Amino acid sequence: MCSLNLSTMDLDDDKRAKRRKTQTEDDDDDDHHHHQPQPTAMETLPNEIIVDILSRLPITSLVQFKFVCKRWRALTQDPVLADMHLSWKADGNDPCLILHCDFPIRNQLYFLDLSAHNKDKDKVKRLYVPFQATMPEFDVVGSCNGLLCLSDSLYNDALYVHNPFTMDCIELPKSRQYSDQELVFGFGFHPKTKEYKVVKIVYYRNTSSYSRARRTVYPQSDVQIYTLGSSSWRSLGKVSYQFVRRPSEALVNGRLHWVSRPRRYHPARRLISFDLADEQFREVPKPDCGGLNRCNFHLSVLGGCLAAAVYGNYGKLEIWVMKCYNVKESWVKQFTIGAYMPKCLKLNLDRHRPLKIWKTGSNGKVVRVLCLLNSGEVLLEYKNRVLVSYDPKKGKFRDLVFQGLPNWFQTVVHTGSLNWLNTLH
C-alpha cells in the first residue's frame, strides 16, 4: 500500500510539473508575440507596387533605400527596378551631372543630381572611385544608362566600366597595343540587341616612318570592339575616316557619332556614325549651316535628337537639331544664343587652370552645350568652370550656384541608375 501511495504521489507531482512547464512556455510565447515588431505598411505591399514606387525616386534616394533592410537591398538589385527607373528618368526628368576633375596625379569624380527634390539638389558630392589606386589619371569615355566607361589617360592601357552609385566596377580585358598610336573611344548601348559595347579606334604608324607635317599622321588604323560580358576584344579591321581625337560626343538610336578630320583631298568635315548593332560606319547628313567645315563646333544630344553646336562670330552660338534621324531636311536651327560671360570668369583666373583640361576642353572655346532641362532651358558649361542655364523664351542667362562645386571640371551628362554589371553578362 505504501509503495502504491508513493507511486501515485510521484505521478501527481509529475503532472503538476508538466502543467507548470506548459504554462511557462505559453507565457513565453505570449511575450515573444507581444515584443515581435509589426510589419510596416510598406513591407506589406506586393513587390510589384514597391518596385513601381521606387522607380520614380531620384537615384540618391534609392542608394539610401538599399541600407534599410535585406529585403529592400535585394530589391535594389532587381533588374526590373533598374529598367523601370531608367524608363522614368528618360521620360522628361532632369539628369545627373558627373563632374570630372582632371587635376594631375589624382583625378576625382563628383556628381550633382538635378532631379532631386530636396536640399541635396544644390549640393555637389564626391564619388568614390574604386580603381583610383591602379588608375589615378583617367578620361571619361562615355556615359550610358547609368554606366561610365573610363580609360587610362597615362598609359592608354586599362579600361573600366563603372556604376558610380552602386559602386559596381569591372576592368575590361586588355586589347592589342601599338608602340606609336592615337586612340579614339566610344561607349554605348543598342536598344534592339540589348548589348553594351566599347569601341576603340586605334590610329598607328610604324616607328621608323618620319614626317615633316606639323601634326603627326597615323596612316594605319584598327577598329577594336568589346561587348560587355564577353571574354575578349574583336577586330573589325581598318576604318577609312580620321576622327578628331576625343570620345564620341553623341549616342543616338544606338549609334555613336564622331566628327572627321579634314583631309588633303576631302577638306570638308563629315559626321560619321557607328551602328552598335551591325557594327558599320555610315555618313550622316549635315545641316546647311556652313560652319561644320571648320573646327568650331561640337556634337551633343538634345531631347533625344542629334544636335550640332556651331560657333559663330562675336561669341554667338547656333544649335542645330536633327528632328528626324538621318533625314537631312529635318535639321532645324532651334536656338541662337548670344555672347555671354559668367561673372566669375571675368576675373580671368585662367593661369590656375590645369594643363590637361586646357588641352582637351572644347578646342579652347568658351561654351559647351550639355543638354535640355525639363524647364525648356539649355544647360551650358563655360570654360570648364561654370554651369549656366539659358532661357530661350526670355533670352536670359542664369549662373547656377552649387555648394561644393570644384574650381575646374568637365561635365558629363549622366543618368543615375541601379544597373548592376553582373546582370548584364
ABEGO torsion letter per residue (X at the ends): XAAAAAAAAAAAAAAAAAAAAAAAAAAAAAAAAAABBBBBAAAABBAAAAAAAAAABBAAAAAAAAAABAAAAAAAABAAAAAAAAAAAABGBBBBBBBBBABBGBBBBBBBBAABABAAAABBBBBBBAAAAABABBBBAEBBGGBBBBBBAAAGABBBBBBAAAGBBBBBBBBBBBABBBBBBBBBBBAAAGBBBBBBBBBBBBAABBBABABBBBABBBBBBBBBGBABBBBAEBBABBBBBBBBABBBGGBBBBBBBBBAABABBBBBBBBAAAGBBBBBBBBBAGAAABBABBBBBBGGBBBBBBBBBGGBBBBBBBABBGBAAABBBABBBBBBBBAAAAAGAAAABBAAAAAABGGGBABBBABBBAAGBBBBBBGGABBBBBBAAAGBBBBBBBBGBBABBBBBBBBBBABBAAAAX
